[in-house]
Structures are given as structure tokens and as C-alpha cells.
Amino acid sequence: MVTGRGTNAGLVMLAALAMVAVMPGAVGVASAENVPTYKTADDATPVKGAATTSDASPLEPGRHTDTIKRGAEQFYGVTLDAKSSAYFSVVAVPSPGTKVEEYKDKLSIRVQDTNGTPCSSETSPTFHAGGTAYPISDYAVRDVGHDETDCQEAGQYYVVVTRDGSSTSGPADWGIELSYIREPALKGSTPAEPADGSWSTATPAPRTAPTKRKARGGTGFNDAFPVDTGVWTDRIRPGETRFYQVPVNWGQRLNLRAELPNASSPAAGGFLADALGLNVFNPARGVVIDDNFVSYDGEGATAKEFTAPVAYGNRFNTTDSVKAMRFAGWYYLEVTLNSDAERYFPKGADLTLRVDVRDPVKAGPAYAGPAPEFTVTDEEREMARKGQTEQEAEKSGTLQTVAYAGIGTGVVLLLGLGVWTLVARRRAAAAPGTPGTAGLLPHQAEQPTQPQHPQHGSQGRQSGPPQGW
């Protein structure tokens, strides 16, 4: 028999289990003494760049890791079709504290055919924070169609990565993360470049909100923290770079600001050039803007950026910052605080990030195949709105399912036990002379025993619980 005390205890246990199931996990806090290192993709595979094309390691779509020495040129082989455009990004990750020099320490990235003919202009990301090392990235592109003449055939191609550096900068190898993304061909005609004057270049007022929401910037592209329209706050240490990602759909654009507060003792720090950087990268990790650094004198600083609207035809524009706004997807915000800002903020600084995703969504181009990197889903928008990483969103959904399932199982268990108890009591009441006759009236207990006939459907039925570098 299930007593009231047992039932209550079971309900309390179920409630406790449900509460445990839906409790959010603790958020780790990085050490205050050390700037965290770049987190590579969990599924990244190691590759080894070769000194010549004949020894070039094959590069497949996805993420890959390698290292590169100062002055080295490395080749990777790729097999391309005649229909898809291809983007080959390289993220250079010097260890925090590595000595780098502006304009002298940089990468060069290009795609070439077997004759050595470049498929597009070479890109050369470099540093802009007065010697502070931080992740730099850009891509080389092999575009297909729209009056392109070079590199249109299917066959063998090479991605070439070169590290240029000054003899007075840090000699250590840099870690690099390579990314290879395909963009399918289009169905039908190719959208034209947006006409001049079709969108405003006047920077709008910054986003405001009654409250600031908490963000936890990541170390790079792979753990960038999702944000959406609103005002976000975070903490950043001198010499640290924090990454955020925001979904931007076709026709939309970004109005961004990163702000440092005034220092407690402004005069103690003096003037610091290139103190705070706000850089933007597109879904293929290509540069939208990568030299957006502002100075600081202890009275506060704001780095601003206002992008062009996302349009397929932007790729035909001659301005690099417009050309990069060529597809929808996750756009990345990179915020860097110069290591010399320690004289203002020895324990780190409060960072305010104002994000404004502007303009209505427009219909995008019709791709001939799946293009997940260049698509914004409702789930991604919800992640950004809630400020949840992909892992947190998955975990949250799983826990809710488990919690509901657990509560449902408990209810079924309790109902089953209740039915079982009720049936047992009725059987006992109908069987004189058995232990179940206690409490019956004397004349009922003395009645002759009658043959018992099981009720239809009750025989044999029981209730029970269901089963980096």
C-alpha cells in the first residue's frame, strides 16, 4: 500500500529532480592573471603546409590547424569544381604577450592555379594595436561566374599562406587556423550590385536600452558569444581580445559601438594611441573592417562602425568594406584592448557594446544547394536574442525535455500505483476470510464464499514505472 507520506515523498523527490534538471550550469571565469588563448574549432583537423606545390597537403572543406614560422611560405592543395565559389580564411594566433610590430608582422593569403596565376587579389591582415598581439584574419577567394575569367575550371588549386615579419619582433611560431567554405552557385540570374545611393552612409545614433545585458566574449570565432540588438556589458583585460557574433540577414546592416569608461585616475595614464579596437568579420571570416582602433586619454573612448546592408551584389563593389558584406549569416565583432591600457585599468575595464541590427529583412538569392553558413535561422536569432551559445542552447533544450519527461514519468508512476492500490483494495473487499476482510461488518464477513470472477481487463494487468594546440 502506498501511504500519503510515501506519495508526498515521491512528489518531493520528483520536484527536486526536476529542479536539478533545469538549473543552468555554472559559467567559468577566466583567470585574472592570464589572457586566455584562442580556442580552435572542436572538429579542426591538423594539417601541415608544404614548402612547394608538389608536396602540398590536401585541404578539405572545414576547419584545420597548423603553425607557421616567421618568413615561411606554405602551400595547401585544394580540388575545386567549376560551379562553387570558395573561401579560404586564415586566422593567425600569436600567443598573448608575443612581440609584434604594426604593418611589418602580417600574413599574406592567396589562391592560385597550377600555373601560379592568382585567382583574386592577395589579402594581408596585420596588427593595429601598438605592438599588442591579437588574432588577425582574412580570406582569399576563388569566385565563379559574373564575368570572371581566371580560375574558372574544375581541377587542382593551391592556397598559399606567407608570414612576413620583422627581425625585431617575436621569433616564435604562430598558430594558424584555416577554414575552407564553399558557396553554391545560384539558381537563375545573378543579382546586380546595389546602385549608388540605394542606402545611406550617415551613421545613425547609437543603440540605447533601459538596462545592459551581460555578455561573455569568447577568445575567437569558434566560441564567440551571440548578441543581438541591445546594449551589452562585459569585462576586458589589457592585452585581451573578446569575440562576439550577431546574425545579420539579407538587407540588414550593423550599427556598432564599443565603449571604455573613464579611468579612476585619468592623468596617471597619459595619452594612448590605438587603445581600443572594434573590428568586424563576415561569416567566412573575411575582413569587413580590421583597423578600427581609437585612442584613449583616461576620459573614455568609443570605437564605432556602421556597415553596408548585406547584399549578394556587394561582391562586385570596389570598396573592400562593402564588398565583404556579401552574404547573410553570423557576423563577428572583435574587441581588443591595448596591453598598455594596464596603466589605466590594472584590474581590467568595463566594456559596453551597443549592437543595432538595422533595416528589414529582404529576400536572399536562391542557392542551387545548401548554404548553411550563409543563412540565418529562427533558432540562431533566438540564441542571439537570449545571449546563449550553441552549447547552452542545446543543453537548455535537452534539459527541458528531460525535465518534462521526468515529471511525466513521475505522474504516470503515481497514477499507476494509485490504480494498482485501488484494484487491490476492491479485490480484498470482495474476498471474505482473507486478510482484506478486516473492517467489514460481521454479517458481511460471515457470508458464504461465492465463486469469484475476475473483471474484464483486470487480469494480469500491473502498473509500474517505465524503464587546441
C-alpha positions in Angstrom: 0.0 0.0 0.0 1.2 3.5 -0.8 0.7 5.8 2.1 0.2 9.5 2.0 3.7 10.0 3.4 5.2 7.9 0.6 3.2 9.8 -2.0 4.3 13.1 -0.7 7.9 12.0 -0.5 7.8 10.7 -4.1 6.4 14.1 -5.3 9.0 16.0 -3.4 11.7 13.8 -4.9 10.3 14.3 -8.4 10.2 18.1 -7.9 13.7 18.1 -6.6 14.9 16.1 -9.7 13.0 18.4 -12.0 14.6 21.5 -10.3 18.1 19.9 -10.7 17.3 19.2 -14.4 16.5 22.7 -15.3 19.2 24.5 -13.2 21.6 26.3 -15.5 25.3 25.3 -15.5 27.9 27.4 -13.8 29.8 29.8 -16.0 33.5 29.5 -15.8 35.5 32.7 -15.2 38.9 33.1 -16.8 41.9 33.7 -14.6 42.6 37.4 -13.9 46.3 36.9 -14.2 46.4 35.4 -17.7 44.9 36.5 -21.0 43.1 33.4 -22.4 44.4 31.8 -25.6 42.5 31.4 -28.9 40.1 28.4 -28.8 40.3 26.4 -32.1 37.3 24.6 -33.5 36.5 21.3 -31.8 36.4 19.5 -35.1 39.5 21.1 -36.6 42.0 18.7 -38.1 45.7 19.2 -38.1 47.4 19.7 -41.5 51.0 20.5 -42.5 51.7 23.2 -45.0 54.5 22.3 -47.5 57.3 24.5 -48.9 56.4 23.5 -52.5 53.2 22.8 -54.5 54.4 19.2 -55.2 54.3 18.4 -51.5 51.1 20.4 -50.7 48.8 18.7 -48.2 45.2 18.4 -49.3 42.7 20.7 -47.7 39.1 19.6 -47.3 36.1 21.8 -46.5 36.0 22.6 -42.8 38.5 23.8 -40.2 42.2 22.9 -39.9 45.1 23.9 -37.7 48.8 24.4 -38.4 51.7 26.6 -37.4 53.9 28.9 -39.4 57.4 30.3 -38.9 58.5 33.8 -39.5 59.4 34.3 -43.1 57.8 30.9 -44.2 55.6 30.3 -47.3 53.3 27.3 -47.0 51.2 25.6 -49.7 48.0 23.6 -49.3 46.3 21.7 -52.2 42.6 22.0 -52.9 40.4 20.4 -55.6 37.7 22.8 -56.8 34.7 22.3 -59.1 33.5 24.7 -61.8 30.3 25.9 -60.0 31.1 26.8 -56.4 32.9 29.8 -55.1 35.4 29.0 -52.4 36.6 31.0 -49.4 39.9 30.2 -47.6 40.4 32.1 -44.4 43.4 32.0 -42.2 43.4 33.2 -38.6 46.9 33.9 -37.2 47.1 33.4 -33.4 50.4 34.6 -31.8 50.5 33.7 -28.1 49.3 36.5 -25.8 52.3 38.7 -25.0 54.1 37.9 -28.2 56.0 40.9 -29.6 54.6 42.1 -32.9 55.1 45.2 -35.0 52.4 47.1 -36.8 52.4 46.7 -40.6 55.6 44.6 -40.5 54.2 41.5 -38.9 51.4 40.1 -41.2 50.0 37.3 -43.2 49.6 37.1 -46.9 46.9 34.8 -48.3 46.1 33.9 -51.9 44.6 31.2 -54.1 46.4 30.3 -57.3 46.1 27.8 -60.1 48.7 25.3 -61.2 50.4 28.0 -63.3 50.7 30.2 -60.3 48.1 32.6 -61.6 46.3 34.3 -58.6 42.5 33.8 -58.5 41.9 37.1 -56.8 43.7 39.9 -55.0 46.0 38.8 -52.2 44.9 39.8 -48.7 47.4 40.7 -45.9 45.9 41.1 -42.4 48.2 42.8 -39.9 48.2 44.3 -36.4 47.0 47.8 -35.4 47.3 48.0 -31.6 50.7 49.4 -30.9 52.5 46.1 -30.6 49.7 44.1 -28.8 49.3 40.6 -30.3 45.8 39.5 -31.0 44.1 37.2 -33.6 44.1 38.5 -37.2 42.2 37.0 -40.0 41.2 37.4 -43.6 40.4 35.2 -46.6 41.4 34.6 -50.2 38.5 33.9 -52.6 38.0 32.0 -55.8 34.8 33.5 -57.3 32.9 31.7 -60.0 30.8 33.4 -62.7 29.9 37.1 -63.4 32.5 37.9 -65.9 35.3 36.1 -64.0 37.9 34.8 -66.4 40.7 33.3 -64.2 40.4 30.1 -62.1 37.0 29.0 -63.5 37.8 25.5 -64.4 37.5 22.4 -62.2 40.8 21.0 -61.0 43.8 21.5 -58.8 44.4 24.8 -57.0 46.7 25.9 -54.1 46.1 28.1 -51.0 49.3 29.9 -50.2 50.0 31.4 -46.8 53.0 33.6 -46.1 54.1 35.1 -42.8 56.1 38.3 -43.1 57.8 39.7 -40.0 60.4 42.0 -38.7 63.7 40.6 -37.3 63.0 42.6 -34.1 59.6 41.0 -33.4 58.9 37.8 -31.6 60.5 34.8 -33.3 58.1 32.1 -32.0 55.9 30.1 -34.4 52.3 31.4 -34.8 49.4 29.0 -34.6 47.1 29.3 -37.6 43.5 28.1 -38.1 42.5 27.6 -41.8 38.9 27.5 -42.9 37.5 26.3 -46.3 33.9 27.2 -47.1 32.1 26.6 -50.3 29.3 28.9 -51.6 27.0 27.1 -54.0 26.1 28.6 -57.4 22.8 30.4 -57.8 19.6 29.4 -59.5 18.6 31.8 -62.2 20.2 35.2 -62.7 22.9 36.8 -60.6 21.7 39.8 -58.5 23.3 43.1 -59.6 25.4 45.4 -57.5 23.2 47.7 -55.4 23.0 51.2 -57.1 24.9 54.1 -55.7 22.7 56.0 -53.2 20.5 53.0 -52.5 21.5 53.1 -48.9 22.5 55.9 -46.5 26.1 56.3 -45.3 25.2 58.7 -42.5 25.9 56.9 -39.1 22.7 56.8 -37.0 22.5 57.4 -33.3 23.8 54.6 -31.1 21.5 52.0 -29.7 20.2 52.7 -26.2 18.3 50.4 -23.7 17.0 50.9 -20.2 19.2 48.1 -19.0 22.5 46.5 -20.0 22.6 42.7 -20.6 25.6 40.6 -19.6 27.8 39.2 -22.4 30.8 36.8 -22.1 33.0 37.5 -25.1 34.9 34.4 -26.5 38.5 34.0 -27.4 37.9 33.8 -31.2 35.5 32.8 -33.9 34.7 29.4 -32.5 33.5 30.5 -29.1 32.2 34.0 -30.0 29.3 35.0 -27.8 26.0 35.5 -29.5 24.5 39.0 -29.2 21.6 40.8 -30.9 20.1 44.3 -30.9 20.6 45.8 -27.5 23.2 47.1 -25.0 25.6 44.6 -23.6 28.3 44.8 -20.9 31.4 42.7 -20.4 34.8 42.9 -18.8 38.1 43.0 -20.8 41.7 42.9 -19.6 44.6 44.9 -21.1 46.1 42.8 -23.9 42.9 40.8 -24.3 40.6 40.3 -27.4 37.0 39.3 -27.0 34.8 38.0 -29.8 31.0 38.3 -30.3 28.7 37.1 -33.1 25.5 38.5 -34.3 23.1 37.1 -37.0 22.6 39.6 -39.9 20.2 38.7 -42.7 19.9 39.8 -46.3 19.1 43.5 -46.4 20.2 44.2 -42.9 23.2 46.1 -41.6 25.1 46.7 -38.4 25.4 49.9 -36.3 28.0 49.2 -33.6 29.8 50.9 -30.8 32.3 49.6 -28.2 32.9 51.9 -25.3 35.5 52.2 -22.5 34.6 54.2 -19.3 36.7 57.0 -17.8 39.6 55.8 -15.7 39.6 56.4 -11.9 42.9 58.4 -12.3 42.9 59.7 -15.8 46.0 61.9 -15.5 48.1 58.9 -14.4 47.9 57.2 -17.8 48.6 60.0 -20.3 47.6 59.5 -23.9 47.4 56.1 -25.5 47.0 55.7 -29.3 45.2 52.7 -30.7 43.8 51.8 -27.3 40.5 50.2 -28.2 39.7 48.3 -31.4 36.3 47.2 -32.8 36.8 45.1 -35.9 34.2 43.2 -37.9 34.4 40.0 -40.0 31.8 38.3 -42.2 30.6 34.7 -42.0 33.5 33.4 -43.9 35.9 35.2 -41.6 36.7 37.8 -44.2 37.6 41.4 -43.1 34.8 44.0 -43.1 36.9 46.4 -41.1 40.2 45.5 -39.2 41.9 48.7 -38.5 39.2 50.4 -36.4 41.2 51.5 -33.3 40.7 54.6 -31.3 42.9 56.5 -28.8 42.3 56.9 -25.0 43.3 59.7 -22.6 41.5 58.5 -19.5 38.2 60.3 -20.2 36.5 57.4 -22.1 36.7 56.2 -25.7 34.2 54.9 -28.3 35.0 52.8 -31.4 32.2 53.0 -34.0 31.3 51.0 -37.1 28.3 51.3 -39.5 28.2 48.7 -42.3 26.6 48.5 -45.7 23.4 46.4 -45.9 24.0 42.7 -46.7 23.5 42.1 -50.5 24.8 39.4 -52.8 25.8 42.0 -55.4 28.1 43.8 -52.9 30.8 41.4 -54.1 31.1 43.4 -57.3 31.8 46.7 -55.4 35.3 48.1 -55.4 35.2 49.2 -51.7 36.5 46.4 -49.5 34.3 47.1 -46.6 31.2 47.0 -48.8 32.5 44.0 -50.8 32.7 41.9 -47.7 29.0 42.4 -46.8 28.2 39.8 -49.5 26.1 37.2 -47.7 23.9 36.7 -44.7 25.0 34.7 -41.6 26.9 35.2 -38.4 29.0 38.4 -38.4 31.8 38.6 -35.9 32.8 41.5 -33.7 36.4 41.6 -32.4 37.1 43.9 -29.5 40.8 44.4 -28.4 42.2 46.4 -25.5 45.8 47.5 -25.9 48.1 45.9 -23.4 49.4 49.3 -22.4 46.0 50.2 -21.1 47.1 48.4 -17.9 48.2 51.8 -16.6 44.6 52.9 -16.6 42.9 49.5 -15.9 45.3 47.3 -13.9 42.3 45.0 -12.9 40.5 45.2 -16.3 37.9 47.5 -17.6 34.1 47.5 -18.1 33.2 47.3 -21.7 29.9 48.4 -23.2 28.9 47.0 -26.6 26.0 48.7 -28.4 24.6 46.5 -31.1 21.9 47.6 -33.6 20.8 45.3 -36.4 19.0 47.7 -38.7 16.7 47.6 -41.7 14.1 45.0 -42.6 15.0 41.5 -43.9 14.9 41.2 -47.7 14.6 38.0 -49.9 18.0 36.5 -50.5 19.4 34.8 -53.6 18.3 31.3 -54.5 21.2 29.0 -54.0 21.4 25.8 -56.0 22.5 23.8 -53.0 22.7 24.0 -49.1 24.4 27.1 -47.8 24.1 26.9 -44.0 27.0 29.3 -43.4 25.1 32.0 -45.4 21.7 31.5 -43.8 20.1 33.0 -40.7 17.7 30.6 -38.9 15.0 31.4 -36.3 17.0 29.3 -33.9 20.1 31.4 -34.4 18.1 34.6 -33.9 16.7 33.2 -30.7 20.2 32.2 -29.5 21.4 35.8 -30.1 18.3 37.3 -28.5 18.8 35.3 -25.4 22.6 35.6 -25.4 23.1 31.8 -25.4 26.0 29.9 -27.0 25.1 26.9 -29.2 26.1 24.6 -26.4 24.0 26.4 -23.9 21.0 26.4 -26.3 21.3 22.7 -26.9 21.8 22.0 -23.2 18.8 24.1 -22.3 16.6 22.4 -24.8 17.8 18.9 -23.7 17.3 19.7 -20.0 13.8 21.0 -20.6 12.9 17.8 -22.5 14.4 15.7 -19.7 12.6 17.7 -17.0 9.2 17.3 -18.8 9.9 13.7 -19.4 10.9 13.1 -15.8 7.8 14.9 -14.5 5.6 12.9 -16.9 7.2 9.6 -15.8 6.6 10.5 -12.2 2.9 11.3 -12.9 2.5 8.0 -14.8 4.2 6.1 -11.9 2.0 7.7 -9.2 -1.2 7.2 -11.2 -0.2 3.6 -11.9 0.5 2.9 -8.2 -2.8 4.5 -7.3 -4.8 2.4 -9.7 -2.9 -0.7 -8.6 -3.8 0.1 -4.9 -7.5 0.7 -5.7 -7.8 -2.6 -7.6 -6.1 -4.4 -4.7 -8.4 -2.9 -2.2 -11.5 -3.9 -4.2 -10.3 -7.4 -4.7 -9.6 -7.7 -1.0 -13.1 -6.3 -0.1 -14.8 -8.9 -2.3 -12.9 -11.9 -0.8 -14.3 -12.9 2.7 -12.0 -14.7 5.1 -8.9 -13.1 3.6 -6.7 -10.6 5.4 -8.5 -8.0 3.4 -11.9 -8.6 5.3 -10.7 -6.6 8.3 -13.1 -3.7 8.9 -16.1 -5.3 7.2 -19.5 -5.7 9.1 -19.9 -9.0 10.9 -22.7 -10.2 8.7 -20.6 -9.4 5.6 -17.7 -11.4 7.0 -19.9 -14.5 7.7 -21.4 -14.7 4.2 -20.6 -18.0 2.4 -17.8 -17.7 -0.1 -19.0 -17.2 -3.7 -17.0 -18.0 -6.8 -15.0 -15.0 -7.8 -15.0 -13.9 -11.4 -12.2 -11.5 -12.5 -13.3 -8.3 -14.1 -12.7 -8.0 -17.8 -9.4 -6.3 -18.5 -8.1 -6.5 -14.9 -6.4 -9.9 -15.1 -2.7 -9.9 -15.4 -2.5 -6.0 -15.6 0.0 -4.2 -13.4 1.1 -0.7 -13.3 4.8 0.3 -12.9 7.3 2.8 -13.9 8.7 2.7 -17.5 12.2 1.9 -17.9 43.8 23.2 -29.1 47.3 23.5 -30.0 
